[in-house]
Amino acid sequence: DSGVTQTPKHLITATGQRVTLRCSPRSGDLSVYWYQQSLDQGLQFLIQYYNGEERAKGNILERFSAQQFPDLHSELNLSSLELGDSALYFCASSAGVGNSPLHFGNGTRLTVT
Amino acid sequence: AQKITQTQPGMFVQEKEAVTLDCTYDTSDPSYGLFWYKQPSSGEMIFLIYQGSYDQQNATEGRYSLNFQKARKSANLVISASQLGDSAMYFCAMREGTNRDDKIIFGKGTRLHILP
């Protein structure tokens, strides 16, 4: 158990809809990262927060947004969903310094129909 | 430009043999870290091993070791005495710098199949 909690585990929705994915980081970790993994693909970095502030951005679409709250949990909002947004979305947390590894949640599998 | 390259999309290895999974990286930052993760078919991401750019010795964790060749910018994962449970997808990742606002990028992965 990594200590990172992601909800929900599965999400099925229709095109054009909006969904929110939730992540609670490991206790003590200040950094939260979001990744998208499409079928048989690597992990695409979306966005990183450190202690409530956005710190790094990757290939995140304008239809996607995220935030980290004062209690350090994070939410990833996906809107105007398209079929191609179907993927496994991972949240990971770390202490945010040097050699601290990412600890991943079990992911949210999003299916857009 | 791709910063992490894993050139082996798939590998088949006989059980109990040693396995080397290749990873090359590209960075101009003198301070960086390299990670390896395992993703079994169940989907979770499992941290295996870390190597810092200033570490003098190659990292080891049980059956996992990292063959770090800084001048060649390679960080290959070596799994000794492979087991059936090692069948999984393996990802190499890099963190550039040591700031809090760094991103950690992943290679495309190598799918390892251990044969009985």
Boltz contact constraints between the chains, C-beta under 6 A:
constraints:
  - contact:
      token1: [A, 42]
      token2: [B, 106]
      max_distance: 6.0
  - contact:
      token1: [A, 42]
      token2: [B, 108]
      max_distance: 6.0
  - contact:
      token1: [A, 42]
      token2: [B, 109]
      max_distance: 6.0
  - contact:
      token1: [A, 43]
      token2: [B, 106]
      max_distance: 6.0
  - contact:
      token1: [A, 45]
      token2: [B, 103]
      max_distance: 6.0
  - contact:
      token1: [A, 45]
      token2: [B, 105]
      max_distance: 6.0
  - contact:
      token1: [A, 48]
      token2: [B, 103]
      max_distance: 6.0
  - contact:
      token1: [A, 50]
      token2: [B, 100]
      max_distance: 6.0
  - contact:
      token1: [A, 55]
      token2: [B, 101]
      max_distance: 6.0
  - contact:
      token1: [A, 56]
      token2: [B, 101]
      max_distance: 6.0
  - contact:
      token1: [A, 56]
      token2: [B, 103]
      max_distance: 6.0
  - contact:
      token1: [A, 96]
      token2: [B, 100]
      max_distance: 6.0
  - contact:
      token1: [A, 98]
      token2: [B, 98]
      max_distance: 6.0
  - contact:
      token1: [A, 99]
      token2: [B, 33]
      max_distance: 6.0
  - contact:
      token1: [A, 99]
      token2: [B, 50]
      max_distance: 6.0
  - contact:
      token1: [A, 99]
      token2: [B, 52]
      max_distance: 6.0
  - contact:
      token1: [A, 101]
      token2: [B, 35]
      max_distance: 6.0
  - contact:
      token1: [A, 101]
      token2: [B, 47]
      max_distance: 6.0
  - contact:
      token1: [A, 101]
      token2: [B, 50]
      max_distance: 6.0
  - contact:
      token1: [A, 102]
      token2: [B, 104]
      max_distance: 6.0
  - contact:
      token1: [A, 104]
      token2: [B, 45]
      max_distance: 6.0
  - contact:
      token1: [A, 106]
      token2: [B, 44]
      max_distance: 6.0
